[in-house]
Amino acid sequence: MRVVLSTYGSRGSVEPIAGLAVRLQELGAEVRVCAPPDEEFAKRLAQVGVEMVPTGQPVRPLVTTVTPGSAAGLAQRAAELMAAQFDTVAAAAEGCDALVATGPLPATAGARSVAERLGIRYVHVSHQPVSLPSPHRRPPARRGQPLPPDATDNRALWDLDAQIANTMFGEMLNTQRASIGLPPVDNVRDYAFTAQPWLATDPILDPWQPTDLDVVQTGAWTLTDERPLPAELVAFLDAGTPPVYVGLGSTPMRAPKDVARAAIEAIRAQSRRAVVSRGWADLALIDDQDDCFVVGEVNHQALFRRAAAVVHHGGAGTTTTATWAGAPQVVVPQGGDQPYWAGRVAELGIGAAHDGPTPSAESLSAALKTALSPETRARATAVTGTIRTDGATVAAKLLLDAASQERLPVSV
């Protein structure tokens, strides 16, 4: 059995795909991953023994140079990303039995077209629920295409979202499809998602409410990280009480120095030490006091288990990892699906949701006070025992079972 996995995005998009790839290989499948050519992604996939096919442009330079929320240059970036599916991913998928895709709509719509042309099984997967049509929530606004702020009919808003997606990506998709002999599609979003998308999230953290879509929730795709923590970090951890971790993952910030200062001052106000992760925001220490330690790429699973609390941006992967580790959380959401995860952390009682994307020392200190309470710690410890760890295995078995059926003339 041969499988190609296509992803485009930051670490939160690549890491789960790596988890699925490893489980597929353990079950005997031949796997290759089409992913952005960023050095850190290539290194991570090599660490877990997965073949990588570099696809599209590096993500980090793009994310860290584009103004948050700006639609400038979006059409060109979308066209390049879609073209990479019809070119690089199509070549990688030749002779394969299944194609799994995640990422922005131009990528997944292109990926399904490739699978349709090759007559192989296609699966769309989302690592967060907010982009899947649901009458229970508003659709997220697409860049440069705001939704009516006073509208309350969620179904009508999702219909409008589909129209917006067609306007943004329909012509470029159908031009590419025509080039390989495929007919046009009239609903880009629903075509890419299919009637049965997979949702790779934990059902405790993300209880999916039934909709018209036949969503298959597999559990989050995680791998046990066996990498040791750096010796200097271990020495810092051993030298005092558990610190508070602060990091914003792959999310850039306009004023990283101000964010770092607010975070460290808030942590010190709670009489705690700090571990600061540089991340794509390039956070740094604010002085040379010995109660703070800065890290780059490290094993979050091991580090979070030794943290008093975890302050983060609310990415799906970081939220799941912190919950799995039993660490109380403070989520400072910046956009996208992050406000959703912040709300879930607060609702579960395993941490606090910061009000707004720009923390001050005072606002963050107040949120930390909640996260560091004995009640929150007890709740975080209780919830960690309910988090599934077999999501990638569940997904791998489902995929192989489906792909082992007779090859299809079109994707389903």
PyMOL commands that set and color helices and strands:
alter all, ss='L'
color gray80, all
select helices_A, chain A and resi 11-26+39-47+59-65+74-93+105-118+154-179+188-193+231-238+256-269+300-304+316-325+338-348+361-371+374-384+391-403
alter helices_A, ss='H'
color red, helices_A
select strands_A, chain A and resi 2-7+30-35+51-54+98-102+121-126+198-199+216-217+244-246+274-277+292-295+309-312+329-331+351-353
alter strands_A, ss='S'
color yellow, strands_A
deselect
rebuild
show_as cartoon
